[in-house]
Amino acid sequence: MGATLSFEVACKLREEMDMEPQHLLVSGRRAPHRVCLPPIYDLPEPQFIEKLRSLNGTPQEVLEHQDFLQLLIPMLRADFEVIETYKYTRRPRSVVRSQRWAVWAMKRWAGTI
C-alpha cells in the first residue's frame, strides 16, 4: 500500500504543485500499471485468514489470538480492498521512470541481477 500511496503523492505533487521528487524508491508492489494478484479482501473469513498466514506479514501470535484477530480483520480487509481495487491513471513518464530505476537499483544492490 505504501508504494502505491507514495506513487500517487508524487504524481499529485507534480500535477497540482509543479513539484516532482528527484527519486521515488519503493518496494513490495508491482508497477502501478500492472494488475495485482487476485483479490483477497472479500474472501470468506477462513480463506482470508489462511491467505494472511501465507503472506507471512502477520505475526503468528496475532493469527492465533482469535479475539484480537477479530478486531483486526475489518481493518485488514479495508486495507486490502483499497489496494486491490486501485485503478491506475496513466501519467507522464518521469515519475514512473524513477520508480523503475529504483527497482533496478534495489535488485542490483541485492545482487539479483
Secondary structure as UniProt FT lines:
FT   HELIX           2..17
FT   TURN            32..33
FT   TURN            41..42
FT   HELIX           45..55
FT   HELIX           60..64
FT   HELIX           66..84
FT   HELIX           93..110
//
